[in-house]
């Protein structure tokens, strides 16, 4: 209390010091002395109030307590994960059916019946459409009648030939007559062959009125309904489409560097190389297949080479037309040092991590990155398996500070 009073007294009398040094106003005319004195009094009053206010601020600031230092930030640290890894090359591919068949009419006629449900599985040989068979049945009956006529003519020509041959043996007929009978027999035989072919063609056309599935697969919707006229030939009517569903093809376009790498790894070539696939809603590459085709030449416009993989599709999850992610093994497995992506920070173009030393101080450490393995990154240089790396709480860190670490164990993500 005594200290504060002395401080106040000192501040109060500080502006009085210059008053003793003021010279008397003897040289000022009398008529101006009263105004000068009044101005001087106001000036001294303002100086006095200013110094008193400053002293109060000094007293208030001296009374504010100093806050205690902040505790070290808490962070999680872990040693890098060291394990055998396999690098993969990933590509975007599209799924296609091995067999796709457009069902069209092979004979013209009115569609009598649709014998399937759109989108269902069908077996090879299953009846899909029925075209009205009556007109073609009539044509087949006519062809059978023409065949019978030809057979009758052939039998008559054969009898004539035998008689002519007997007569020729006894010189009772001219040679020219014998030759005519012989030619007549051969014409009759040719007519039978033509009639038989006509019967077969009409029978085939009658069979074509029943349109059956040429392959096992899943059938599309009917493109035309019963009662409509369907055409054959060059403008044949498309009736529906069938696609095979198991197995399926997956096509990818690989860059030439990758293809060259695969060829050098396997002297027998790429065909037979394992390949894995995942679709849009999956997290892992669950579908296993193999490469069965490599295009004989590259696409000069894109610099890529087409590869084809074959995949089992018993659960019908891989639908033709879907896009998929496909990966091929890039090389042999090797031992690698791994860190999660969240532990790696970026300083402009440089990647770095924070290392906690034995005294809990933080050290800035540049690193070099390799391939991505799941959600982990391969660290090719910069850290060792014994280093303690900050994995969580990076936003609080700056070089040289002390932290309060909590040790965790990394697992493959």
C-alpha positions as CSV (number, residue, x, y, z in Angstrom):
1,X,0.0,0.0,0.0
2,X,2.9,2.3,0.9
3,X,4.5,1.6,-2.4
4,X,1.4,2.5,-4.4
5,X,1.0,5.8,-2.4
6,X,4.6,6.8,-3.1
7,X,4.1,6.0,-6.8
8,X,1.0,8.2,-6.8
9,X,2.7,11.1,-5.1
10,X,5.7,10.9,-7.5
11,X,3.3,10.9,-10.5
12,X,1.3,13.8,-9.0
13,X,4.2,16.1,-8.4
14,X,6.1,15.2,-11.6
15,X,4.5,18.0,-13.7
16,X,5.2,20.6,-11.0
17,X,8.9,20.5,-11.7
18,X,8.8,22.6,-14.8
19,X,6.7,25.3,-13.0
20,X,9.7,26.4,-10.9
21,X,11.7,26.9,-14.1
22,X,9.1,29.3,-15.7
23,X,10.4,32.9,-16.0
24,X,8.3,35.8,-14.6
25,X,6.0,37.6,-17.0
26,X,7.7,41.0,-16.3
27,X,8.3,41.7,-20.0
28,X,4.7,41.0,-21.0
29,X,2.4,44.0,-21.2
30,X,-0.1,44.3,-18.4
31,X,-3.2,44.0,-20.6
32,X,-2.0,40.6,-21.8
33,X,-0.8,39.2,-18.5
34,X,-4.2,38.1,-17.3
35,X,-5.0,36.0,-20.4
36,X,-1.5,34.5,-20.5
37,X,-1.8,33.4,-16.8
38,X,-5.2,31.9,-17.5
39,X,-3.9,29.9,-20.5
40,X,-0.9,28.8,-18.4
41,X,-3.1,27.5,-15.7
42,X,-5.2,25.5,-18.1
43,X,-2.1,24.0,-19.7
44,X,-0.8,22.9,-16.3
45,X,-4.1,21.4,-15.4
46,X,-4.2,19.3,-18.6
47,X,-0.6,18.1,-18.0
48,X,-1.5,17.2,-14.4
49,X,-4.6,15.1,-15.5
50,X,-2.5,13.4,-18.2
51,X,0.1,12.2,-15.8
52,X,-2.4,11.1,-13.2
53,X,-4.2,9.0,-15.9
54,X,-0.9,7.4,-17.0
55,X,-0.1,6.5,-13.4
56,X,-3.4,4.8,-13.0
57,X,-2.8,2.7,-16.1
58,X,0.6,1.8,-14.8
59,X,-0.9,0.6,-11.5
60,X,-3.6,-1.5,-13.3
61,X,-1.0,-3.1,-15.6
62,X,1.2,-3.9,-12.7
63,X,-1.7,-5.7,-11.0
64,X,-2.5,-8.1,-14.0
65,X,-1.1,-11.7,-13.2
66,X,1.2,-13.4,-15.8
67,X,-0.5,-16.6,-17.3
68,X,1.3,-19.9,-16.7
69,X,3.1,-21.5,-19.7
70,X,1.0,-23.8,-22.0
71,X,1.5,-27.6,-21.5
72,X,3.2,-29.5,-24.4
73,X,0.8,-30.6,-27.1
74,X,-0.4,-34.2,-27.0
75,X,0.4,-36.2,-30.2
76,X,0.4,-39.9,-31.2
77,X,3.6,-41.5,-32.4
78,X,4.4,-44.8,-33.9
79,X,7.3,-46.6,-35.5
80,X,7.1,-47.3,-39.2
81,X,5.6,-50.7,-40.3
82,X,8.1,-53.0,-41.9
83,X,6.7,-55.9,-43.9
84,X,6.8,-57.6,-47.3
85,X,4.7,-55.8,-49.9
86,X,3.8,-56.3,-53.6
87,X,3.4,-53.4,-56.0
88,X,0.5,-53.4,-58.5
89,X,-0.3,-51.5,-61.6
90,X,-3.9,-50.4,-61.8
91,X,-5.9,-49.7,-64.9
92,X,-9.5,-48.8,-65.8
93,X,-11.3,-51.5,-67.8
94,X,-14.7,-52.4,-69.1
95,X,-16.6,-55.6,-68.9
96,X,-17.9,-57.4,-72.0
97,X,-19.8,-60.6,-72.5
98,X,-17.9,-63.4,-74.2
99,X,-20.8,-64.2,-76.5
100,X,-23.4,-61.6,-77.6
101,X,-26.1,-62.8,-80.1
102,X,-28.7,-60.7,-81.9
103,X,-31.7,-62.8,-82.6
104,X,-33.2,-62.1,-86.0
105,X,-35.8,-63.8,-88.1
106,X,-34.5,-66.2,-90.9
107,X,-37.9,-66.4,-92.6
108,X,-40.6,-63.8,-93.1
109,X,-44.0,-64.2,-91.6
110,X,-46.3,-63.0,-88.8
111,X,-45.1,-63.4,-85.3
112,X,-47.4,-65.8,-83.5
113,X,-45.9,-66.1,-80.0
114,X,-43.2,-64.8,-77.7
115,X,-42.2,-67.6,-75.5
116,X,-39.8,-66.1,-72.9
117,X,-39.7,-63.5,-70.1
118,X,-37.5,-60.5,-70.7
119,X,-34.3,-60.5,-68.7
120,X,-34.4,-64.2,-67.7
121,X,-31.8,-66.9,-68.2
122,X,-32.3,-69.1,-71.2
123,X,-30.7,-72.4,-72.3
124,X,-29.3,-73.2,-75.7
125,X,-32.1,-74.6,-77.8
126,X,-34.9,-73.1,-75.8
127,X,-37.9,-71.8,-77.9
128,X,-38.0,-68.0,-77.9
129,X,-40.4,-67.0,-80.8
130,X,-42.9,-68.8,-83.0
131,X,-43.7,-67.5,-86.5
132,X,-46.9,-68.6,-88.1
133,X,-45.9,-71.9,-89.8
134,X,-49.0,-72.5,-92.0
135,X,-47.7,-70.8,-95.2
136,X,-44.4,-72.6,-95.0
137,X,-46.1,-75.9,-94.2
138,X,-48.1,-75.5,-97.5
139,X,-44.9,-74.9,-99.4
140,X,-43.4,-78.0,-97.9
141,X,-46.4,-80.1,-98.9
142,X,-46.1,-78.8,-102.4
143,X,-42.4,-79.7,-102.5
144,X,-43.2,-83.2,-101.3
145,X,-45.7,-83.6,-104.1
146,X,-43.2,-82.4,-106.7
147,X,-40.8,-84.9,-105.4
148,X,-43.3,-87.7,-105.9
149,X,-43.9,-86.6,-109.5
150,X,-40.2,-86.6,-110.1
151,X,-39.9,-90.1,-108.7
152,X,-42.7,-91.4,-110.9
153,X,-41.1,-89.8,-114.0
154,X,-37.8,-91.3,-113.0
155,X,-39.3,-94.8,-112.7
156,X,-40.9,-94.5,-116.2
157,X,-37.7,-93.2,-117.7
158,X,-35.9,-96.2,-116.1
159,X,-38.3,-98.7,-117.7
160,X,-37.8,-97.0,-121.1
161,X,-34.1,-97.2,-120.8
162,X,-34.2,-101.0,-119.9
163,X,-36.4,-101.8,-122.9
164,X,-34.2,-99.7,-125.2
165,X,-31.1,-101.5,-123.9
166,X,-32.7,-104.9,-124.6
167,X,-33.7,-103.8,-128.1
168,X,-30.3,-102.5,-128.8
169,X,-28.7,-105.9,-128.0
170,X,-30.8,-107.5,-130.8
171,X,-30.3,-104.6,-133.2
172,X,-34.0,-103.8,-133.0
173,X,-33.5,-100.1,-132.2
174,X,-31.2,-97.4,-133.4
175,X,-28.3,-96.2,-131.3
176,X,-29.7,-92.6,-131.4
177,X,-32.9,-93.8,-129.8
178,X,-31.0,-95.6,-127.1
179,X,-29.1,-92.5,-126.3
180,X,-32.3,-90.5,-125.9
181,X,-33.7,-93.0,-123.5
182,X,-30.5,-92.9,-121.5
183,X,-30.5,-89.1,-121.3
184,X,-34.2,-89.2,-120.3
185,X,-33.3,-91.4,-117.4
186,X,-30.5,-89.1,-116.2
187,X,-32.8,-86.1,-116.4
188,X,-35.4,-87.9,-114.3
189,X,-32.8,-88.7,-111.7
190,X,-31.6,-85.1,-111.6
191,X,-35.2,-83.9,-111.2
192,X,-35.5,-86.1,-108.2
193,X,-32.4,-84.6,-106.6
194,X,-33.8,-81.1,-107.3
195,X,-37.1,-82.0,-105.8
196,X,-35.4,-83.5,-102.7
197,X,-33.4,-80.3,-102.3
198,X,-36.6,-78.3,-102.6
199,X,-38.2,-80.4,-99.9
200,X,-35.2,-80.0,-97.6
201,X,-35.2,-76.2,-98.1
202,X,-38.9,-75.9,-97.3
203,X,-38.5,-78.2,-94.3
204,X,-35.7,-75.9,-93.1
205,X,-37.8,-72.8,-93.6
206,X,-40.6,-74.5,-91.6
207,X,-38.1,-75.2,-88.8
208,X,-37.0,-71.5,-88.9
209,X,-40.5,-70.5,-87.8
210,X,-39.4,-71.7,-84.4
211,X,-36.7,-69.3,-83.2
212,X,-34.6,-70.9,-80.5
213,X,-31.7,-69.7,-78.3
214,X,-28.3,-70.3,-79.9
215,X,-26.4,-70.0,-76.6
216,X,-26.9,-70.1,-72.9
217,X,-27.2,-66.6,-71.4
218,X,-29.6,-63.9,-70.3
219,X,-32.1,-62.7,-72.8
220,X,-33.1,-59.1,-73.4
221,X,-36.5,-57.6,-73.9
222,X,-38.6,-58.5,-76.9
223,X,-38.2,-55.9,-79.7
224,X,-41.5,-56.8,-81.4
225,X,-44.7,-58.3,-80.1
226,X,-46.9,-61.1,-81.4
227,X,-49.1,-60.2,-84.4
228,X,-46.5,-58.1,-86.2
229,X,-44.9,-59.0,-89.5
230,X,-41.2,-59.9,-89.3
231,X,-38.8,-59.9,-92.2
232,X,-35.8,-62.0,-93.1
233,X,-32.9,-61.3,-95.4
234,X,-30.9,-58.0,-95.6
235,X,-33.5,-56.1,-93.5
236,X,-34.1,-58.9,-91.1
237,X,-36.1,-57.8,-88.0
238,X,-34.2,-57.7,-84.7
239,X,-36.2,-59.7,-82.2
240,X,-34.1,-59.7,-79.1
241,X,-30.5,-60.1,-77.8
242,X,-28.8,-62.8,-75.7
243,X,-25.6,-62.3,-73.8
244,X,-23.5,-64.9,-72.1
245,X,-22.9,-64.2,-68.4
246,X,-20.3,-66.6,-67.1
247,X,-17.4,-66.2,-67.7
248,X,-16.9,-62.6,-68.8
249,X,-14.1,-60.6,-70.6
250,X,-12.5,-57.4,-69.1
251,X,-10.6,-55.2,-71.6
252,X,-7.9,-52.7,-70.4
253,X,-5.6,-50.4,-72.3
254,X,-2.1,-50.6,-70.8
255,X,0.7,-48.2,-71.5
256,X,3.6,-49.6,-73.4
257,X,6.1,-49.2,-70.5
258,X,4.0,-51.5,-68.4
259,X,3.6,-54.0,-71.1
260,X,7.4,-54.1,-71.7
261,X,7.9,-54.6,-68.0
262,X,5.5,-57.5,-67.9
263,X,7.2,-59.1,-70.9
264,X,10.6,-58.8,-69.3
265,X,9.3,-60.4,-66.1
266,X,7.9,-63.4,-67.9
267,X,9.8,-65.0,-70.8
268,X,6.6,-66.9,-71.7
269,X,4.7,-63.6,-72.3
270,X,1.8,-61.9,-70.7
271,X,-0.8,-64.5,-71.6
272,X,-1.6,-66.4,-68.4
273,X,-0.5,-63.6,-66.0
274,X,-2.8,-63.3,-63.0
275,X,-5.1,-60.3,-62.9
276,X,-7.5,-58.9,-60.2
277,X,-10.6,-56.8,-60.5
278,X,-12.9,-54.7,-58.4
279,X,-16.1,-52.9,-59.2
280,X,-17.5,-49.5,-58.0
281,X,-18.9,-50.5,-54.7
282,X,-16.1,-52.7,-53.5
283,X,-13.0,-51.8,-51.5
284,X,-10.7,-54.7,-52.3
285,X,-9.8,-56.6,-55.5
286,X,-11.9,-59.7,-54.8
287,X,-12.2,-61.1,-58.3
288,X,-9.4,-63.2,-59.7
289,X,-8.7,-64.0,-63.3
290,X,-6.0,-64.3,-65.9
291,X,-4.8,-62.5,-69.1
292,X,-5.8,-64.5,-72.2
293,X,-5.2,-62.0,-75.0
294,X,-2.6,-59.3,-75.9
295,X,-3.3,-57.2,-79.0
296,X,-0.7,-57.8,-81.7
297,X,-0.1,-54.1,-82.2
298,X,-0.3,-50.9,-80.2
299,X,-2.7,-48.0,-80.8
300,X,-0.5,-45.3,-82.2
301,X,-2.9,-42.6,-81.3
302,X,-3.0,-43.4,-77.6
303,X,0.3,-45.3,-77.1
304,X,-1.5,-48.2,-75.4
305,X,-1.9,-51.9,-76.0
306,X,-5.2,-53.7,-75.4
307,X,-5.2,-56.6,-72.8
308,X,-8.0,-58.9,-72.1
309,X,-8.7,-60.8,-68.9
310,X,-11.1,-63.7,-68.3
311,X,-13.1,-63.7,-65.0
312,X,-15.5,-66.2,-63.5
313,X,-19.0,-64.6,-62.9
314,X,-21.0,-67.3,-61.1
315,X,-22.7,-64.7,-59.0
316,X,-23.4,-62.5,-62.1
317,X,-22.0,-59.4,-60.3
318,X,-19.9,-58.5,-63.3
319,X,-22.4,-57.2,-65.9
320,X,-21.3,-56.5,-69.4
321,X,-20.9,-52.7,-69.9
322,X,-19.7,-52.0,-66.4
323,X,-16.5,-50.2,-65.8
324,X,-14.0,-51.8,-63.4
325,X,-10.6,-51.3,-61.8
326,X,-8.1,-53.9,-62.8
327,X,-4.6,-54.5,-61.4
328,X,-1.7,-56.5,-62.5
329,X,1.3,-57.4,-60.3
330,X,4.2,-55.0,-61.1
331,X,7.0,-57.0,-59.7
332,X,8.2,-59.5,-57.1
333,X,7.4,-59.0,-53.4
334,X,10.0,-57.0,-51.3
335,X,10.5,-55.7,-47.7
336,X,9.4,-52.1,-47.3
337,X,9.0,-49.4,-44.7
338,X,5.4,-48.1,-44.5
339,X,3.7,-45.1,-43.0
340,X,0.1,-44.0,-43.2
341,X,-0.7,-41.0,-45.5
342,X,-1.9,-38.9,-42.6
343,X,1.6,-38.9,-41.1
344,X,3.2,-37.4,-44.2
345,X,3.0,-33.6,-44.7
346,X,3.8,-31.4,-47.7
347,X,6.2,-28.4,-47.7
348,X,5.7,-27.0,-51.3
349,X,7.1,-29.9,-53.4
350,X,8.9,-31.6,-50.5
351,X,7.3,-34.4,-48.4
352,X,8.4,-34.6,-44.8
353,X,7.5,-36.2,-41.4
354,X,7.8,-35.1,-37.8
355,X,10.2,-37.3,-35.7
356,X,10.1,-37.2,-31.9
357,X,13.5,-37.5,-30.4
358,X,14.4,-39.1,-27.0
359,X,13.9,-35.8,-25.2
360,X,10.4,-35.4,-26.7
361,X,11.6,-32.6,-29.0
362,X,10.3,-32.6,-32.6
363,X,12.5,-32.8,-35.6
364,X,11.7,-32.0,-39.3
365,X,12.7,-34.9,-41.5
366,X,12.5,-35.0,-45.3
367,X,11.4,-38.3,-46.9
368,X,11.1,-39.9,-50.3
369,X,8.0,-41.8,-51.2
370,X,7.4,-45.0,-53.1
371,X,4.3,-46.9,-54.1
372,X,0.9,-46.8,-52.4
373,X,0.0,-50.0,-50.6
374,X,-3.6,-49.7,-49.5
375,X,-3.8,-46.6,-47.4
376,X,-0.1,-46.8,-46.6
377,X,2.9,-45.3,-48.4
378,X,6.3,-46.9,-49.0
379,X,9.1,-44.7,-47.6
380,X,12.2,-45.3,-49.6
381,X,14.5,-42.8,-47.7
382,X,14.4,-40.5,-44.7
383,X,13.3,-42.6,-41.8
384,X,14.3,-45.9,-40.2
385,X,12.2,-48.6,-38.5
386,X,13.4,-47.3,-35.1
387,X,12.2,-43.7,-35.5
388,X,9.2,-42.4,-33.6
389,X,6.9,-40.7,-36.2
390,X,4.0,-38.4,-35.3
391,X,0.9,-39.9,-36.9
392,X,-1.8,-37.7,-35.4
393,X,-1.8,-34.0,-34.3
394,X,0.4,-32.6,-37.0
395,X,-1.4,-29.3,-37.0
396,X,0.1,-28.4,-33.6
397,X,3.7,-29.1,-34.5
398,X,6.6,-26.8,-35.4
399,X,10.3,-27.5,-35.4
400,X,12.0,-27.7,-32.0
401,X,9.0,-27.8,-29.7
402,X,8.5,-30.3,-27.0
403,X,5.5,-32.7,-27.2
404,X,3.7,-35.1,-25.0
405,X,3.7,-38.4,-27.0
406,X,1.3,-41.3,-26.9
407,X,2.7,-44.4,-28.5
408,X,0.5,-46.5,-30.8
409,X,1.2,-49.5,-33.1
410,X,0.6,-49.3,-36.8
411,X,-1.3,-52.0,-38.8
412,X,-1.8,-52.5,-42.5
413,X,-4.7,-50.3,-43.7
